[in-house]
Amino acid sequence: MRLDRIDKQESVMVDVISCMSHPELNDTSLTCCTVDVSEAGMKVATAMAIPVATRLGLRLDFASHLYRLEGEVRWAKDDDRHYVGLHIDGSSADIVAWTRMFELDL
């Protein structure tokens, strides 16, 4: 498996599935933007802070293919914007199509 990160700025719809530390965020939906992507994860810029260990549902529309993925926030950083590092769940609905995309080098 290649773990190369590829710079890619695309809109991503994010749904908070489960946030134990801030349950008021559960069922929140927002539009974010990818910064970079890889087979196993992605860096995402967000308009609000999302705590580490939060489970997210992701909908990404890349090159006329819709990817439905789930992931967990592994790290969060606040600079001029909020950034989170997501680890993609290997049992996500479109994980096979997602990983194939990297075989084609985006």
C-alpha angles and dihedrals in degrees: 000000000000115000096189114141115226121202105239127158110199135142116260127189110222126197119188105229099176133358111173096183094048108024090175086075092061112116092015114143125199141161115243136170129240116233097186136349139204137174091268103035152336144230112238131191112218137186092228137035115267114195125235114267093031113142114225137190113217132199115189126177107202123167094342093310123109114216119199109197140160126213147164128238106244098175138006130201132183119206120137084323135021117264130187133188112220129200110208116229111241091220094059116135095248101030094121093053090044094054092044089058089066092053085063091051092236 
